[in-house]
Amino acid sequence: MKTEKRKRIDGIYKVLALYEDAIDDKNVVTFADYLTYVKKLSIMYDGFDNEEFYGLLNGLYKAGESIEFDNVKSIVFHMISIIDKG
C-alpha cells in the first residue's frame, strides 16, 4: 500500500509525464489536459502549508505552453523534494 507521501509524489511526477505527452505530436494528451491536471493540483494543494509549493504549481499553470521541458522538469523535481522533506 502506498503511503500518503508516495501518493503526493506520484501525483506531482504525473505533471512531468503529462507535459511530455502533451509536447509529443504522436500522443493524444493535449496541453489542455496538462493544464487541467495542474489546476486540479493547485486547488488541491491550496491549503498546503508551503507558499513556495503552491506558487510553483500556480507558476506552471500560468506559464501554460510557453514553459520549456527542462523548466517543468526542474520545478517538478523541486516540488517532489519539498514533499519528501516535509
C-alpha positions as YAML, in Angstrom:
chain: A
units: angstrom
residues:
- id: 1
  name: MET
  ca: [0.00, 0.00, 0.00]
- id: 2
  name: LYS
  ca: [1.30, 3.44, -0.92]
- id: 3
  name: THR
  ca: [1.92, 5.97, 1.82]
- id: 4
  name: GLU
  ca: [0.30, 9.39, 1.63]
- id: 5
  name: LYS
  ca: [3.70, 10.93, 0.86]
- id: 6
  name: ARG
  ca: [4.26, 8.48, -2.01]
- id: 7
  name: LYS
  ca: [0.81, 9.28, -3.45]
- id: 8
  name: ARG
  ca: [1.62, 13.00, -3.36]
- id: 9
  name: ILE
  ca: [4.99, 12.45, -5.04]
- id: 10
  name: ASP
  ca: [3.40, 10.29, -7.75]
- id: 11
  name: GLY
  ca: [0.75, 12.97, -8.32]
- id: 12
  name: ILE
  ca: [3.38, 15.67, -8.77]
- id: 13
  name: TYR
  ca: [5.51, 13.45, -11.02]
- id: 14
  name: LYS
  ca: [2.44, 12.98, -13.23]
- id: 15
  name: VAL
  ca: [2.73, 16.69, -14.13]
- id: 16
  name: LEU
  ca: [6.00, 15.95, -15.92]
- id: 17
  name: ALA
  ca: [4.59, 12.86, -17.62]
- id: 18
  name: LEU
  ca: [1.56, 14.79, -18.89]
- id: 19
  name: TYR
  ca: [3.77, 17.61, -20.15]
- id: 20
  name: GLU
  ca: [5.95, 15.11, -22.03]
- id: 21
  name: ASP
  ca: [2.84, 13.58, -23.56]
- id: 22
  name: ALA
  ca: [1.43, 16.98, -24.48]
- id: 23
  name: ILE
  ca: [4.54, 18.00, -26.43]
- id: 24
  name: ASP
  ca: [4.60, 14.68, -28.29]
- id: 25
  name: ASP
  ca: [2.60, 15.02, -31.50]
- id: 26
  name: LYS
  ca: [2.03, 11.25, -31.57]
- id: 27
  name: ASN
  ca: [0.17, 11.33, -28.25]
- id: 28
  name: VAL
  ca: [-3.48, 12.14, -27.60]
- id: 29
  name: VAL
  ca: [-2.75, 14.13, -24.43]
- id: 30
  name: THR
  ca: [-3.12, 17.86, -25.05]
- id: 31
  name: PHE
  ca: [-1.86, 20.94, -23.26]
- id: 32
  name: ALA
  ca: [-5.44, 21.44, -22.10]
- id: 33
  name: ASP
  ca: [-5.23, 18.04, -20.35]
- id: 34
  name: TYR
  ca: [-1.91, 19.00, -18.79]
- id: 35
  name: LEU
  ca: [-3.22, 22.37, -17.61]
- id: 36
  name: THR
  ca: [-6.41, 20.86, -16.24]
- id: 37
  name: TYR
  ca: [-4.36, 18.47, -14.12]
- id: 38
  name: VAL
  ca: [-2.02, 21.24, -12.89]
- id: 39
  name: LYS
  ca: [-5.03, 23.40, -11.97]
- id: 40
  name: LYS
  ca: [-6.59, 20.46, -10.11]
- id: 41
  name: LEU
  ca: [-3.38, 20.03, -8.10]
- id: 42
  name: SER
  ca: [-3.23, 23.76, -7.45]
- id: 43
  name: ILE
  ca: [-6.71, 23.66, -5.95]
- id: 44
  name: MET
  ca: [-5.92, 20.51, -4.00]
- id: 45
  name: TYR
  ca: [-2.73, 21.99, -2.53]
- id: 46
  name: ASP
  ca: [-4.23, 25.41, -1.81]
- id: 47
  name: GLY
  ca: [-4.29, 24.56, 1.89]
- id: 48
  name: PHE
  ca: [-0.82, 23.01, 1.85]
- id: 49
  name: ASP
  ca: [1.32, 24.80, 4.40]
- id: 50
  name: ASN
  ca: [4.01, 25.83, 1.92]
- id: 51
  name: GLU
  ca: [3.62, 29.01, -0.11]
- id: 52
  name: GLU
  ca: [6.58, 28.16, -2.35]
- id: 53
  name: PHE
  ca: [4.99, 24.85, -3.36]
- id: 54
  name: TYR
  ca: [1.65, 26.47, -4.13]
- id: 55
  name: GLY
  ca: [3.43, 29.25, -6.02]
- id: 56
  name: LEU
  ca: [5.29, 26.73, -8.17]
- id: 57
  name: LEU
  ca: [2.05, 24.99, -9.14]
- id: 58
  name: ASN
  ca: [0.42, 28.30, -9.99]
- id: 59
  name: GLY
  ca: [3.50, 29.29, -11.98]
- id: 60
  name: LEU
  ca: [3.27, 26.11, -14.05]
- id: 61
  name: TYR
  ca: [-0.38, 26.81, -14.73]
- id: 62
  name: LYS
  ca: [0.17, 30.46, -15.66]
- id: 63
  name: ALA
  ca: [3.13, 29.61, -17.91]
- id: 64
  name: GLY
  ca: [0.91, 27.25, -19.89]
- id: 65
  name: GLU
  ca: [2.51, 26.14, -23.14]
- id: 66
  name: SER
  ca: [5.25, 28.76, -23.03]
- id: 67
  name: ILE
  ca: [7.41, 26.90, -20.49]
- id: 68
  name: GLU
  ca: [10.24, 24.67, -21.70]
- id: 69
  name: PHE
  ca: [10.52, 20.98, -20.79]
- id: 70
  name: ASP
  ca: [13.71, 21.49, -18.73]
- id: 71
  name: ASN
  ca: [11.96, 24.11, -16.61]
- id: 72
  name: VAL
  ca: [8.95, 21.87, -15.99]
- id: 73
  name: LYS
  ca: [11.29, 19.04, -15.03]
- id: 74
  name: SER
  ca: [13.25, 21.23, -12.65]
- id: 75
  name: ILE
  ca: [10.10, 22.58, -10.99]
- id: 76
  name: VAL
  ca: [8.55, 19.12, -10.66]
- id: 77
  name: PHE
  ca: [11.64, 17.68, -9.01]
- id: 78
  name: HIS
  ca: [11.88, 20.69, -6.71]
- id: 79
  name: MET
  ca: [8.26, 20.17, -5.63]
- id: 80
  name: ILE
  ca: [8.98, 16.49, -5.04]
- id: 81
  name: SER
  ca: [11.91, 17.44, -2.80]
- id: 82
  name: ILE
  ca: [9.61, 19.76, -0.82]
- id: 83
  name: ILE
  ca: [7.17, 16.89, -0.26]
- id: 84
  name: ASP
  ca: [9.99, 14.49, 0.55]
- id: 85
  name: LYS
  ca: [11.41, 16.80, 3.23]
- id: 86
  name: GLY
  ca: [8.01, 17.61, 4.73]
...
